[in-house]
Amino acid sequence: MSSIRAVVVDPDVPGRLAIKEVDAPQTGPSEALVQVEAISLNRGEVLGAMHFAAGWRPGWDLAGIVIEQATNGTGPKVGSRVVGYVLAGAWAEQVAVPTNRLAELPASVTFAQAATLPIAGLTALRALEKGGLLLNRRVLITGSTGGVGLFAHQLARLSGAYIVGTARQTRHEALVREAGADEVIVGDDLSEAAAYGPYHLIIDSVGGKTLESAFSLLAPGATCVMLGWSASPSVTMDISKLIRTGGTTLYCLPMEREFANRAEDLTRLAQMVANQQLRTPIEVEASWHEIGEVAQRLLQRRFTGKAVLHLA
């Protein structure tokens, strides 16, 4: 094929995202060519698409079938059902994917389920790993109703942690508890979380005042992992509190570095889904022809969890 269809940034259409003809991908020696069946949306890539120039091809997560194995012989063979991720351009009919970012799927895991796993699942997994052994440890997770938050709650519960989550609205409290939270703080004020702390690990994706409040809830030697800033990238930090607490670590989770060579972790997550240990929090399923509308709904927080789009 000389051309395929892909989602590209087009400032002249509603939602800035359109499906257009583009050049077919060319694979490198360690890349497999995947026929994409399903994709999922993440807030970071959608926000980027709202600002990038015309022609940019967004997209991280994908699931599909290998139609060309990597020429160096690594990775899944032709016909394998797989899940994977790239740093840009996943929202397309065909994608060249490095084999160290590609995992085979168990037969019982659907393409829709698989498409939710790469960025959201790996982010949750890596953030929790920064806390080390979590058995009987106290963990605070903000942004609990998003894809990362819902995965993090489930994985933390499996690790034996005591989990406090957050929900902006009362109607979402049950969702967060079902995902694994022992306690849920409703609203943007984290002051109530102090009653259940201090915390061995805090995972924050909100930023702003929420992250500022989280600093005061850390236990000595604790870690705060920062994933993003859905509220604000600016934070006022009281250094004196951190010094008095002692030994605390603030860690930013960069996707490019943290997610390299994560095929094994993707395999682990997919197997957990197959074993019904991990639920994929799919809240929206639609055709990729609706990507502009679904992306706007995501930015407007009109649904929780993950949105999956099918290419068929």
Helices and strands as residue ranges (DSSP letters): E 3-9, G 14-16, E 17-23, E 31-41, H 43-49, E 61-68, E 81-85, E 94-98, G 99-101, E 102-104, H 111-115, I 117-121, H 122-129, E 138-141, H 147-158, E 162-167, G 170-172, H 173-179, E 183-186, G 191-196, E 199-204, H 208-215, E 218-226, H 239-245, E 249-252, H 255-258, H 263-274, E 282-287, G 288-290, H 291-299, E 306-310
